[in-house]
Amino acid sequence: MSLGSCKTLFNSQGNSTLSDIPKDERIKTGLTDSLVRISIELDDDVDRTYRKIKKCLKEIRPQA
């Protein structure tokens, strides 16, 4: 994952940047595998970005 990008990114922390921390330690601190990190792009259309984020979140958690 590149934080130098100007795109909206969704990232599962348990499978990437936090994978070096043992799972039991992550869970104790609240960093579960279901944690999703969102980096929001630089955009002049905030409403469009919001709709995109909402759509993606509904795909991974339909009841949200």
ChimeraX attribute file (.defattr): number of C-alpha atoms within 10 A of each C-alpha:
attribute: neighborCount
match mode: 1-to-1
recipient: residues
	/A:1	9
	/A:2	8
	/A:3	11
	/A:4	6
	/A:5	12
	/A:6	12
	/A:7	13
	/A:8	15
	/A:9	16
	/A:10	15
	/A:11	14
	/A:12	16
	/A:13	16
	/A:14	20
	/A:15	12
	/A:16	10
	/A:17	11
	/A:18	15
	/A:19	13
	/A:20	10
	/A:21	12
	/A:22	10
	/A:23	14
	/A:24	11
	/A:25	11
	/A:26	16
	/A:27	13
	/A:28	9
	/A:29	8
	/A:30	10
	/A:31	17
	/A:32	17
	/A:33	15
	/A:34	11
	/A:35	13
	/A:36	15
	/A:37	11
	/A:38	12
	/A:39	15
	/A:40	17
	/A:41	14
	/A:42	12
	/A:43	12
	/A:44	8
	/A:45	8
	/A:46	12
	/A:47	10
	/A:48	11
	/A:49	16
	/A:50	12
	/A:51	11
	/A:52	13
	/A:53	17
	/A:54	12
	/A:55	13
	/A:56	13
	/A:57	15
	/A:58	12
	/A:59	11
	/A:60	10
	/A:61	9
	/A:62	9
	/A:63	7
	/A:64	8
